[in-house]
Amino acid sequence: MQITPLPVSPRAAAVHRGVERALNRVVRTRDRWLERAHLGGRRAKYDDEHYEFVGGARDALRKKHYDKSLRLLWKAEAAAPWSSFRDQTEAERQLSAMALRALTPDERSARERLRGADFRALLDRTYTPRQKQAIVAILSAIGNGEAYAWLVSASLLGEVQSTGGKAALTAQVLEEAKHFVVMRELVEAFGVPVPRQSAWEYVLFEGILRARGVQKLFGMNIVVETIALSIFGLLAELPGLEILRLFHLDESRHTALPENYLREFPLSRWQRRNPVQRLGRFVMALPTLPLIGLLEEDLAELGVDAFDFGGSVLRKVVRLSERAGFDLVAPGPILLRDLNALFNAYCKLTRKEHRFRDFMSADTTRDAESAAVERAVFGAGTA
C-alpha cells in the first residue's frame, strides 16, 4: 500500500508547536506551584514523560494481582447455573457443553437440579426456615461489605502508585462488582426477608470509605476482607453454597494486596508508629467487636460459636496487619491476649458455667478447600 503525504504549511505547524510549548510551560508551572502550596495542582498522578503512572511500572504487583485475577475471573453462568447471569462467551459455552457430555447420567442430573426453581427447592429441603434466616443474615452482612469494597477499591485507584498498583486495584474493582451482584441473587434465592444493614456495619464501612490514602487498605483489605474470607470458609461446605469457594479464593488475593503493595511502597517509620494513626486503625476496626456479638444468635443456629469465629478473624487480622506494616495500638500477642480476656469476660456474664478458653486459637474454616487456601495465605496453623 502506497501512502501519499498531503502538503502542510510549515509556518502554521511551527505556530501550533510554539503555542503548545508555551501553554505547557504555563499550566505545568501553575500546577507545580499549586501542589507545593497544597492548593490543588494536577489531580492525575500520571507520569506522561515515561508513559507510566507515578511510581513506575511495578510489574511484580501487576503479575501477582491483575494477571492472576484475570486468569481466575470466574463466570457466574458456569459457577451458578441457578442464577440469571449469562456471562460466558460462546467458546466457553461450548467447552461447558463438552464437559457436561462427559458426566455420567447421575452427575448430569445432579447438576440440572441446581437450576432456577430447583435450586430454591434444594434450599427449602435442606434448611429449616430459621437456618435459612441465619444464613441470609450472615451473607447479607458481608454482602453489604462487598458493596463498600466495590466503592473503596474504586476510590483507591487515585491513591495507589505505579501502573502495577493501579492494575491490581482495577482487578479488585471488577471482582468486587461480581461478588456484589452474584451475592444478591444468592441471598434472594433463600426466599426469606433480608435484614437491613446493622448500625455496626454502617459505622465500620463508612469509616473505611472516609479514611485517607492507604489507611483504606487496612480497613477494607485487611479487616473487612478477612471477615469475608472467614465467612466464606465457614459456609462453603454447606449444600447450595459451594460457589462461596470462588468468593473465598478472590478474597485470599485481596487480603494479600496490602502486604504486596507496601513491599513496593513501604510505609515510613512515622506512618507505621504514629500513635494517632495506630489509634485510628484501632478505632476503624472497633465496630467488628459488637458486630460479632450481634451475629452470635445466627452463628449459633448454624452450630458455630461467635467468639470462636471472632477469635479466628482477629488472629488473621493481626497477622496481616503486622506483615503489611500497619502497627496497631499494641503488639500483636498483647492485643490478642487482651481481646481474648474481653471475650471470656463477656461469655462469663452471658453463659452458664463458662470456663476460660483461648478463642484466639480457634479455627472456624470448615471447608477443606478453603482451609488449604488459607494455609497458603497465612501459614500453617494460622488458618
C-alpha positions as CSV (number, residue, x, y, z in Angstrom):
1,M,0.0,0.0,0.0
2,Q,1.4,3.4,-1.0
3,I,0.7,6.4,1.2
4,T,0.8,9.8,-0.4
5,P,1.5,12.6,2.0
6,L,-0.5,15.8,1.9
7,P,1.0,19.3,1.9
8,V,1.0,21.2,5.2
9,S,2.0,24.8,5.9
10,P,5.4,24.7,7.8
11,R,4.7,28.1,9.3
12,A,1.3,27.0,10.6
13,A,2.7,23.8,12.1
14,A,5.5,25.8,13.8
15,V,3.0,28.2,15.3
16,H,0.9,25.3,16.7
17,R,4.0,23.7,18.2
18,G,5.1,27.0,19.7
19,V,1.7,27.8,21.2
20,E,1.6,24.3,22.7
21,R,5.0,24.6,24.3
22,A,4.2,27.9,25.8
23,L,0.9,26.6,27.2
24,N,2.6,23.5,28.5
25,R,5.1,25.6,30.5
26,V,2.3,27.8,31.9
27,V,-0.1,25.0,33.0
28,R,2.6,22.7,34.4
29,T,4.4,25.6,36.3
30,R,1.0,26.7,37.7
31,D,0.1,23.1,38.9
32,R,3.6,22.6,40.4
33,W,3.2,25.8,42.5
34,L,-0.3,25.0,43.5
35,E,0.7,21.5,44.6
36,R,3.7,22.9,46.6
37,A,1.3,25.3,48.3
38,H,-1.2,22.5,49.0
39,L,-3.9,24.4,47.0
40,G,-4.5,21.8,44.3
41,G,-2.4,21.2,41.3
42,R,-2.5,18.2,38.9
43,R,-5.1,15.6,40.0
44,A,-3.9,12.7,38.0
45,K,-0.7,11.1,39.4
46,Y,0.4,10.2,35.9
47,D,4.0,10.4,34.6
48,D,3.4,11.3,30.9
49,E,7.1,11.7,30.2
50,H,7.6,8.0,30.8
51,Y,4.2,6.6,29.9
52,E,3.6,5.3,33.4
53,F,1.8,6.2,36.5
54,V,3.8,7.9,39.2
55,G,5.7,5.1,41.0
56,G,6.8,3.3,37.8
57,A,5.7,0.1,36.3
58,R,6.0,-2.3,39.3
59,D,5.2,-5.2,37.1
60,A,5.5,-7.6,40.1
61,L,2.3,-6.2,41.5
62,R,0.6,-6.5,38.2
63,K,1.6,-10.1,37.7
64,K,0.6,-11.1,41.3
65,H,-2.8,-9.5,41.2
66,Y,-4.0,-8.2,37.8
67,D,-2.8,-11.0,35.6
68,K,-3.7,-13.7,38.2
69,S,-7.1,-12.2,38.8
70,L,-7.9,-12.2,35.1
71,R,-6.8,-15.8,34.8
72,L,-9.1,-16.7,37.8
73,L,-12.0,-14.5,37.0
74,W,-14.9,-16.9,37.2
75,K,-18.1,-16.8,35.2
76,A,-21.3,-16.9,37.2
77,E,-23.2,-18.6,34.4
78,A,-21.0,-21.7,34.8
79,A,-20.4,-21.5,38.6
80,A,-24.0,-20.6,39.5
81,P,-26.3,-22.1,36.9
82,W,-29.3,-21.2,39.1
83,S,-28.6,-17.5,38.6
84,S,-29.8,-15.1,35.9
85,F,-26.2,-14.4,34.7
86,R,-25.2,-15.1,31.1
87,D,-21.6,-14.0,31.1
88,Q,-19.9,-16.8,29.2
89,T,-18.5,-16.4,25.7
90,E,-19.7,-18.8,23.0
91,A,-16.5,-20.7,23.2
92,E,-16.8,-21.1,27.0
93,R,-20.4,-22.4,26.5
94,Q,-19.2,-24.9,24.0
95,L,-16.5,-26.1,26.4
96,S,-19.1,-26.3,29.2
97,A,-21.3,-28.4,26.9
98,M,-18.4,-30.8,26.2
99,A,-17.7,-31.1,29.9
100,L,-21.4,-31.9,30.6
101,R,-21.4,-34.6,28.0
102,A,-18.5,-36.3,29.8
103,L,-20.6,-36.5,33.0
104,T,-22.4,-39.7,34.0
105,P,-26.3,-39.5,33.8
106,D,-26.4,-39.2,37.6
107,E,-23.9,-36.4,37.7
108,R,-25.7,-34.6,34.9
109,S,-29.0,-35.0,36.7
110,A,-27.5,-33.6,39.9
111,R,-26.2,-30.5,38.1
112,E,-29.5,-29.9,36.4
113,R,-31.2,-29.8,39.8
114,L,-29.2,-26.7,40.6
115,R,-31.0,-24.6,38.1
116,G,-33.6,-21.9,38.9
117,A,-36.6,-23.1,40.9
118,D,-34.9,-26.5,41.6
119,F,-32.1,-24.7,43.4
120,R,-34.6,-22.9,45.6
121,A,-36.3,-26.2,46.2
122,L,-33.0,-27.7,47.3
123,L,-32.6,-24.9,49.8
124,D,-36.1,-25.5,51.1
125,R,-35.4,-29.2,51.6
126,T,-32.0,-28.7,53.2
127,Y,-32.6,-25.9,55.7
128,T,-35.3,-25.0,58.2
129,P,-36.8,-21.5,57.9
130,R,-34.7,-20.4,60.9
131,Q,-31.5,-21.8,59.4
132,K,-32.2,-20.0,56.1
133,Q,-32.8,-16.8,58.0
134,A,-29.4,-17.2,59.8
135,I,-27.5,-17.9,56.6
136,V,-29.1,-14.9,54.9
137,A,-28.3,-12.6,57.9
138,I,-24.7,-13.6,57.8
139,L,-24.4,-13.5,54.0
140,S,-26.2,-10.2,53.7
141,A,-23.8,-8.7,56.3
142,I,-20.8,-9.5,54.2
143,G,-22.8,-8.6,51.0
144,N,-23.1,-5.1,52.3
145,G,-19.3,-5.3,52.8
146,E,-18.9,-6.2,49.1
147,A,-20.8,-3.1,48.1
148,Y,-18.5,-0.9,50.2
149,A,-15.4,-2.9,49.0
150,W,-16.5,-2.1,45.4
151,L,-16.6,1.7,46.3
152,V,-13.4,1.6,48.4
153,S,-11.3,-0.2,45.8
154,A,-12.5,2.2,43.1
155,S,-11.6,5.2,45.3
156,L,-8.2,3.8,45.9
157,L,-7.3,3.9,42.2
158,G,-6.4,7.6,42.7
159,E,-4.4,6.9,45.8
160,V,-2.0,4.0,45.0
161,Q,1.2,4.5,43.0
162,S,2.5,2.7,39.9
163,T,0.9,1.1,36.9
164,G,1.1,-2.3,38.7
165,G,-0.6,-1.0,41.8
166,K,-3.4,0.6,39.8
167,A,-3.8,-2.6,37.7
168,A,-4.1,-4.7,40.9
169,L,-6.8,-2.4,42.3
170,T,-8.6,-2.4,38.9
171,A,-8.8,-6.2,39.1
172,Q,-10.3,-6.0,42.6
173,V,-12.9,-3.4,41.5
174,L,-14.1,-5.9,38.9
175,E,-14.1,-8.8,41.3
176,E,-16.0,-6.8,44.0
177,A,-18.6,-5.9,41.4
178,K,-19.1,-9.6,40.6
179,H,-19.2,-10.5,44.3
180,F,-21.9,-8.0,45.0
181,V,-24.2,-8.8,42.1
182,V,-23.9,-12.5,42.4
183,M,-24.3,-12.4,46.2
184,R,-27.6,-10.5,45.8
185,E,-29.1,-13.3,43.7
186,L,-27.7,-16.0,46.1
187,V,-29.3,-14.2,49.2
188,E,-32.6,-13.7,47.4
189,A,-32.8,-17.4,46.4
190,F,-33.3,-18.3,50.0
191,G,-36.8,-16.6,49.9
192,V,-36.6,-15.1,53.4
193,P,-36.6,-11.4,54.4
194,V,-33.2,-9.8,54.0
195,P,-32.3,-7.8,57.2
196,R,-31.2,-4.2,56.9
197,Q,-27.6,-3.2,57.3
198,S,-26.8,-3.1,61.0
199,A,-25.5,0.1,62.7
200,W,-22.2,-1.6,63.4
201,E,-21.7,-2.4,59.7
202,Y,-22.7,1.1,58.8
203,V,-20.1,2.7,61.1
204,L,-17.4,0.2,60.1
205,F,-17.9,0.6,56.3
206,E,-18.5,4.3,56.3
207,G,-15.4,4.9,58.4
208,I,-13.3,2.9,55.9
209,L,-14.7,4.8,53.0
210,R,-13.9,8.1,54.6
211,A,-10.3,7.0,55.5
212,R,-7.4,8.6,53.7
213,G,-4.9,7.0,51.4
214,V,-3.6,3.5,52.1
215,Q,-5.4,3.5,55.5
216,K,-8.3,2.2,53.4
217,L,-6.2,-0.8,52.5
218,F,-6.0,-1.6,56.2
219,G,-9.7,-1.1,56.8
220,M,-11.0,-2.9,53.7
221,N,-8.4,-5.4,52.5
222,I,-7.2,-6.5,56.0
223,V,-10.3,-6.1,58.3
224,V,-13.4,-6.5,56.1
225,E,-11.9,-8.9,53.5
226,T,-10.6,-11.1,56.4
227,I,-14.1,-11.2,57.8
228,A,-15.4,-12.1,54.4
229,L,-12.7,-14.8,53.9
230,S,-13.7,-16.3,57.2
231,I,-17.4,-16.3,56.5
232,F,-16.9,-18.0,53.1
233,G,-14.6,-20.6,54.6
234,L,-17.2,-21.3,57.2
235,L,-20.2,-21.7,54.9
236,A,-18.8,-23.0,51.6
237,E,-19.2,-26.6,52.7
238,L,-23.0,-26.2,53.1
239,P,-25.3,-27.6,50.4
240,G,-26.0,-24.9,47.7
241,L,-23.2,-22.6,48.9
242,E,-20.3,-24.2,47.1
243,I,-19.9,-21.1,45.0
244,L,-18.6,-19.4,48.1
245,R,-15.3,-21.2,47.4
246,L,-14.8,-18.9,44.4
247,F,-15.5,-15.9,46.6
248,H,-13.1,-17.2,49.1
249,L,-10.3,-17.6,46.5
250,D,-10.8,-14.0,45.4
251,E,-10.7,-12.7,49.0
252,S,-7.5,-14.5,49.7
253,R,-5.8,-12.4,46.9
254,H,-7.5,-9.2,48.2
255,T,-6.1,-9.8,51.7
256,A,-2.6,-10.3,50.3
257,L,-2.7,-7.0,48.4
258,P,-1.6,-4.6,51.2
259,E,1.5,-6.7,52.0
260,N,2.5,-6.9,48.3
261,Y,1.8,-3.2,47.6
262,L,3.6,-2.0,50.8
263,R,6.6,-4.1,50.0
264,E,7.0,-2.0,46.9
265,F,6.0,1.3,48.6
266,P,6.6,0.7,52.3
267,L,5.2,2.9,55.0
268,S,7.7,5.3,56.6
269,R,8.7,4.6,60.2
270,W,6.5,7.5,61.3
271,Q,3.5,6.2,59.3
272,R,3.9,2.9,61.0
273,R,4.4,4.1,64.5
274,N,2.5,7.4,64.5
275,P,0.3,7.0,67.6
276,V,-2.6,8.9,66.0
277,Q,-2.6,6.6,63.0
278,R,-2.3,3.5,65.2
279,L,-5.2,4.6,67.3
280,G,-7.1,5.5,64.1
281,R,-6.7,2.0,62.8
282,F,-7.9,0.5,66.1
283,V,-10.9,2.8,66.1
284,M,-11.7,2.0,62.5
285,A,-11.7,-1.8,63.3
286,L,-13.5,-1.4,66.6
287,P,-17.1,-1.9,65.3
288,T,-16.2,-5.5,64.5
289,L,-16.3,-6.4,68.2
290,P,-20.0,-5.6,68.8
291,L,-20.8,-6.9,65.3
292,I,-19.5,-10.4,66.4
293,G,-21.9,-10.2,69.4
294,L,-24.8,-9.2,67.1
295,L,-24.2,-12.2,64.9
296,E,-24.0,-14.6,67.9
297,E,-27.6,-15.9,67.5
298,D,-27.3,-16.6,63.8
299,L,-23.9,-18.2,64.0
300,A,-25.2,-20.4,66.9
301,E,-28.1,-21.5,64.8
302,L,-25.5,-23.0,62.4
303,G,-23.6,-24.6,65.2
304,V,-20.8,-22.0,65.4
305,D,-19.6,-20.2,68.5
306,A,-19.4,-16.5,67.5
307,F,-16.4,-16.0,69.7
308,D,-14.5,-18.8,68.1
309,F,-15.3,-17.2,64.8
310,G,-14.3,-13.7,66.1
311,G,-11.0,-15.1,67.6
312,S,-10.2,-16.7,64.2
313,V,-10.9,-13.4,62.4
314,L,-8.9,-11.3,64.8
315,R,-5.9,-13.6,64.7
316,K,-5.8,-13.3,60.9
317,V,-6.3,-9.5,61.0
318,V,-3.4,-9.1,63.4
319,R,-1.1,-11.3,61.4
320,L,-1.9,-9.5,58.1
321,S,-1.5,-6.1,59.8
322,E,1.9,-6.8,61.1
323,R,3.1,-8.3,57.8
324,A,1.9,-5.2,55.9
325,G,3.5,-2.8,58.4
326,F,0.2,-1.4,59.8
327,D,1.3,-1.2,63.5
328,L,-1.7,-1.5,65.9
329,V,-2.2,0.1,69.3
330,A,-0.2,-2.8,70.9
331,P,2.0,-5.6,69.7
332,G,0.0,-8.5,68.3
333,P,0.4,-11.0,71.1
334,I,-0.6,-8.5,73.7
335,L,-3.6,-7.2,71.7
336,L,-4.8,-10.8,71.1
337,R,-4.4,-11.6,74.8
338,D,-6.4,-8.6,75.9
339,L,-9.2,-9.3,73.3
340,N,-9.3,-12.9,74.5
341,A,-9.8,-11.7,78.0
342,L,-12.6,-9.4,76.9
343,F,-14.3,-12.3,75.1
344,N,-14.1,-14.5,78.1
345,A,-15.4,-11.8,80.4
346,Y,-18.4,-11.4,78.1
347,C,-19.0,-15.1,78.0
348,K,-18.7,-15.4,81.8
349,L,-21.5,-12.9,82.1
350,T,-23.8,-14.4,79.5
351,R,-23.1,-18.2,79.6
352,K,-23.7,-20.5,82.5
353,E,-20.7,-22.4,83.7
354,H,-18.4,-20.7,81.2
355,R,-14.7,-21.7,81.6
356,F,-11.8,-19.7,80.3
357,R,-10.9,-20.5,76.7
358,D,-8.4,-19.4,74.1
359,F,-10.7,-18.1,71.5
360,M,-7.8,-16.6,69.5
361,S,-6.5,-20.0,68.6
362,A,-9.9,-21.2,67.2
363,D,-10.4,-22.2,63.6
364,T,-13.9,-21.9,62.1
365,T,-12.9,-22.5,58.4
366,R,-14.8,-25.8,58.0
367,D,-14.5,-26.2,54.2
368,A,-11.4,-28.2,53.3
369,E,-10.6,-26.4,50.1
370,S,-10.9,-23.0,51.7
371,A,-8.7,-24.2,54.6
372,A,-5.9,-25.2,52.1
373,V,-6.1,-21.7,50.6
374,E,-5.8,-20.0,54.0
375,R,-2.8,-22.1,54.9
376,A,-1.1,-20.8,51.8
377,V,-2.0,-17.2,52.7
378,F,-1.5,-17.2,56.5
379,G,0.9,-20.1,57.0
380,A,0.5,-23.4,58.8
381,G,-1.6,-23.2,62.0
382,T,-2.9,-19.8,61.3
383,A,-6.0,-20.5,59.1
